[in-house]
Amino acid sequence: MKALEGVRILDMTHVQSGPTCTQLLAWFGADVIKVERPGVGDATRGQLRDIPGVDSLYFTMLNHNKRSVTLNPKTEQGKRIFTRLIEECDVMVENFAPGAIDRMGFPWEKIQQINPRMIYASVKGFGPGPYEDCKVYENVAQCTGGAASTTGFLDGPPLVTGAQIGDSGTGLHLALGIVTALYHREKSGKGQRVECAMQDGVLNLCRVKLRDQQRLAHGPLKEYSQYGQGIPFGDSTPRAGNDSGGGQPGWILKCKGWEHDPNAYVYFITQAAVWGNICDLIGKPEWKEDPGYAKPEARLDKIPQIFDAIEEWTRTLDKFDVMRACNPLNIPCGPILSMKELAEEPSLRDTGTVVEVDHPTRGKYLTVGNPVKLSDSPSEVLRSPLLGEHSDEILKDVVGLSDAEIAAAREEGAV
Ligand code: CAO
């Protein structure tokens, strides 16, 4: 039995943040019913298409293991069907612009009235406050949540990251909120509202940068490279390039072939406990006893110079050979892996983290499977649904409509 088997989700999500959340719940076994506008569907079905007329990878990779029903809750019959779905589901998830579900005629108070056990979960760009009515996409959240101001190099502009911390990150937060509310409902018998703002989710992921903001009041951030470079600190957490962000200094270093391969680099951490091993490995055994280098505090004003010396060594080796040399010595490091290398990595295929899926109109494609592994409830990745593929079965089995009632709903444009 899957961990969330028996939990039914009314999935009113679109684009990325909400679908990430409901896809995770579906992988864990929930019955996720994705409600889409008749004839239109989730906008991402048609975005960034690589094959004409076929659901995009953007859509297919975010909507596995779900069923699709088309429904317009703004029509008369659509409202009746939607009300029945609220009665029959445990959780409703949405990430429309602020107020959209209310405008459909289903504010939280009404949803609660229809089904007091309903858990109603939403992603919005911002929480209550000056920006609560704004529409928000990924990079806006990265910029307003503190990620962009602290990402990039000191002498360059703020940078956004390729990791979708605003969309997928908030979806993950929301999924935890939903499961927590389901657990609470076991005891209270009641549903509740679950909300996660993208700004809040990003700020939560940037927690260590707010830590550093407060440390600045007590002096320079000595583990930042700029300290060793003699560059003064301003009044807010600066961009730190590839500095580690933790107590053990780290940096990205060139490896053999960096001149023509954009990913011939390695992340290298000068773990204090194995400093002696590092000195031996890079041919600087004298640094083990030198008072200017032996202790971590003594090294703080020389971090850039130390990484220059380590790079002299890493440049002589392939990035995987650097890792092979460091691992037995307990020196933490990691090669910079390209998407091509990740897609082809056999161990990720073996664990189901990278999965090949077959789709009726697109054929075979790769996706990222469930990164969370449960020992007794393994996840299988099932292809995303076509638009309205499960409309009839859901309208019959979940909503309880007859064939004639379904035909009438279609006539009205409700389905
Ligand atoms: N039947 C009929 N109408 C439907 C429908 C259905 N099944 N599903 C949605 N709609 C309607 C909504 O009612 C809404 O109409 P109104 O504005 O007239 O009330 C409209 O479709 C969708 O509205 P939207 O404003 O949410 O869509 P958008 O493309 O303009 O904005 C986005 C997209 C993502 C910016 C916005 O939804 C948003 O800010 N969401 C919250 C933050 C968020 O999740 N951002 C992440 C985006 S990427 O994951």
Residues whose N, C-alpha, C, O or C-beta is under 5 A from the ligand:
A	BS01	CAO	H14 V15 Q16 S17 G18 V35 E36 R37 L71 N72 P73 N95 F96 A97 A100 R103 V123 K124 G125 C134 K135 V136 Y137 D167
